[in-house]
Amino acid sequence: MQTNYLIDEQQTIGENGSRTHGPNAVLSMLHHYLHGNTYGEKACHFHADNSVGQNKNKTTVHYLLWRSEVYNENDDDENSLKWYRWDNFFTKYFKPLRGIGKFHHFRFTSDEVGVVFARETLDQPEKRLVLLKESANLPELLTTLPEVIQPAGLTEERRRYLYNEVRPFVQFNFRDEFCPRASEE
């Protein structure tokens, strides 16, 4: 089964639909999916690329550590997608994994809080890496969500473009929702 997220550009983190590929956007969608589609499973396997040039690797490892530590789901509005500032949130609790680009296999377990087991290849032994900071407040970590990022919306220039250029191609009953009139019109 594949799940795709189709999000109106005015509802994304960045203005005019931008900043949808960074760690905050990617992990917010993953969190939303896991929050609404898990049924008490004891194990899970993820397959993902390791994009060394991107900042989301470190934050993704931190998110999976946090998630494996049995985070207490207490979000009231479980059906709506919220954008969270994951990158800033985790720096308070976890250290970065040095040399993250050389590792291709990670294992997380709730048996050892803040520990990731990493391998460069499947045939090598795992390395036990402690990423939880000694100063981390564990009860706070397990009961707190990051700051919510409000959608940035559309600039007036983008609204004018959508209204003038895209609106004629949108089904009539959706025009006002997806291509509203710009304030200057």
C-alpha positions as CSV (number, residue, x, y, z in Angstrom):
1,M,0.0,0.0,0.0
2,Q,1.2,3.5,-0.8
3,T,0.0,6.7,0.8
4,N,0.5,10.0,-0.9
5,Y,0.1,13.4,0.7
6,L,-1.5,16.0,-1.6
7,I,-1.4,19.3,0.1
8,D,-2.7,22.7,-1.1
9,E,0.3,25.0,-1.5
10,Q,-1.3,27.6,0.8
11,Q,-1.3,24.9,3.6
12,T,2.5,24.1,3.5
13,I,5.2,25.4,5.8
14,G,6.8,27.7,3.3
15,E,5.2,30.6,1.5
16,N,3.7,29.7,-1.9
17,G,4.1,25.9,-1.3
18,S,7.8,26.0,-0.6
19,R,9.9,24.2,2.0
20,T,8.0,20.9,1.6
21,H,11.1,18.7,1.4
22,G,13.0,19.6,4.6
23,P,13.0,17.6,7.9
24,N,10.1,19.4,9.5
25,A,7.7,18.8,6.5
26,V,8.8,15.2,5.9
27,L,8.7,14.2,9.6
28,S,5.4,15.9,10.1
29,M,3.8,13.8,7.4
30,L,5.5,10.7,8.7
31,H,4.2,11.5,12.2
32,H,0.7,12.1,10.9
33,Y,0.7,8.8,9.1
34,L,2.1,6.8,12.0
35,H,-0.3,8.5,14.4
36,G,-3.3,7.6,12.4
37,N,-2.3,4.2,11.0
38,T,-0.7,2.1,13.7
39,Y,-2.5,-0.5,15.7
40,G,-0.1,-1.5,18.5
41,E,2.6,-3.1,16.4
42,K,5.7,-4.2,18.2
43,A,8.1,-3.8,15.3
44,C,8.4,-1.8,12.1
45,H,10.8,-1.7,9.2
46,F,11.4,1.5,7.1
47,H,13.4,1.7,3.9
48,A,14.6,5.2,3.0
49,D,17.4,6.8,1.0
50,N,20.4,8.4,2.8
51,S,20.8,11.8,1.3
52,V,24.0,13.0,2.8
53,G,23.6,16.5,1.4
54,Q,20.3,17.0,3.2
55,N,19.8,18.0,6.8
56,K,16.9,15.6,7.4
57,N,19.0,12.5,8.1
58,K,20.0,13.7,11.6
59,T,16.5,14.8,12.4
60,T,15.0,11.5,11.1
61,V,17.3,9.5,13.3
62,H,16.3,11.6,16.3
63,Y,12.6,11.2,15.4
64,L,12.9,7.4,15.2
65,L,14.7,7.4,18.5
66,W,11.9,9.5,20.0
67,R,9.2,7.3,18.4
68,S,10.8,4.0,19.6
69,E,10.8,5.3,23.2
70,V,7.0,4.9,23.2
71,Y,6.0,8.6,22.9
72,N,2.8,9.2,24.7
73,E,0.3,10.2,22.0
74,N,-1.8,13.0,23.5
75,D,-2.6,15.1,20.4
76,D,-6.2,16.1,20.5
77,D,-6.7,16.6,16.8
78,E,-5.4,13.4,15.4
79,N,-7.0,13.7,12.0
80,S,-5.5,17.0,10.8
81,L,-1.9,17.3,9.5
82,K,0.2,19.7,11.6
83,W,3.6,21.0,10.8
84,Y,6.1,20.6,13.7
85,R,9.5,22.2,14.2
86,W,11.2,18.8,14.7
87,D,14.7,20.0,14.0
88,N,14.9,22.5,16.9
89,F,13.0,20.2,19.2
90,F,15.4,17.3,19.1
91,T,18.6,19.4,19.5
92,K,17.6,19.8,23.1
93,Y,17.5,16.0,23.8
94,F,19.8,14.3,21.3
95,K,23.4,14.6,20.0
96,P,24.0,14.3,16.3
97,L,25.2,11.0,14.9
98,R,28.8,11.6,13.7
99,G,29.5,10.1,10.3
100,I,25.9,9.5,9.6
101,G,26.5,9.3,5.9
102,K,28.6,6.1,6.1
103,F,25.8,4.2,7.9
104,H,23.1,2.5,5.8
105,H,21.3,0.3,8.4
106,F,19.8,1.6,11.7
107,R,17.9,-0.2,14.5
108,F,16.0,1.5,17.2
109,T,14.5,-0.2,20.3
110,S,12.6,1.0,23.4
111,D,14.9,-1.3,25.4
112,E,17.7,1.2,25.4
113,V,16.5,4.8,25.5
114,G,18.4,7.2,23.2
115,V,20.5,4.4,21.7
116,V,20.7,3.6,18.0
117,F,22.4,0.6,16.5
118,A,24.0,1.4,13.2
119,R,25.8,-0.6,10.5
120,E,27.6,0.4,7.4
121,T,26.6,-2.8,5.6
122,L,24.4,-5.7,6.6
123,D,27.3,-8.1,7.0
124,Q,29.1,-5.9,9.5
125,P,28.5,-5.9,13.3
126,E,26.2,-3.2,14.7
127,K,27.7,-0.2,16.5
128,R,25.9,0.9,19.6
129,L,25.7,4.7,19.6
130,V,24.3,6.7,22.5
131,L,22.6,9.9,21.2
132,L,20.5,10.9,24.2
133,K,22.2,13.8,26.0
134,E,23.0,13.3,29.6
135,S,21.1,16.6,30.4
136,A,17.9,15.4,28.6
137,N,14.7,15.6,30.6
138,L,13.3,12.2,29.6
139,P,9.7,12.7,31.0
140,E,9.5,16.0,29.1
141,L,10.8,14.3,25.9
142,L,8.2,11.5,26.1
143,T,5.2,13.8,26.7
144,T,5.9,16.9,24.6
145,L,5.4,17.7,21.0
146,P,7.5,20.3,19.1
147,E,6.3,23.8,18.3
148,V,3.6,23.9,15.6
149,I,4.5,25.8,12.5
150,Q,1.6,27.6,11.0
151,P,1.2,27.4,7.2
152,A,2.7,30.4,5.5
153,G,0.0,30.9,2.9
154,L,0.2,32.6,-0.4
155,T,1.6,35.9,-1.4
156,E,-0.7,38.4,-3.2
157,E,1.4,37.8,-6.4
158,R,0.8,34.1,-6.2
159,R,-2.9,34.6,-5.5
160,R,-3.2,36.7,-8.6
161,Y,-1.4,34.1,-10.7
162,L,-3.7,31.3,-9.5
163,Y,-6.8,33.4,-10.0
164,N,-5.9,34.6,-13.5
165,E,-4.0,31.6,-14.9
166,V,-5.1,28.5,-13.1
167,R,-8.7,29.1,-12.0
168,P,-10.2,28.6,-15.5
169,F,-8.9,25.0,-15.5
170,V,-10.2,24.1,-12.0
171,Q,-13.6,22.4,-11.6
172,F,-16.2,25.2,-11.0
173,N,-17.2,24.1,-7.4
174,F,-13.5,24.1,-6.3
175,R,-12.4,27.4,-7.8
176,D,-13.0,29.6,-4.7
177,E,-11.2,27.1,-2.5
178,F,-8.1,26.6,-4.6
179,C,-7.9,29.8,-6.6
180,P,-9.5,32.5,-4.5
181,R,-9.7,36.1,-5.7
182,A,-6.6,38.1,-4.8
183,S,-7.3,41.1,-2.5
184,E,-6.4,43.6,-5.2
185,E,-8.9,42.1,-7.7
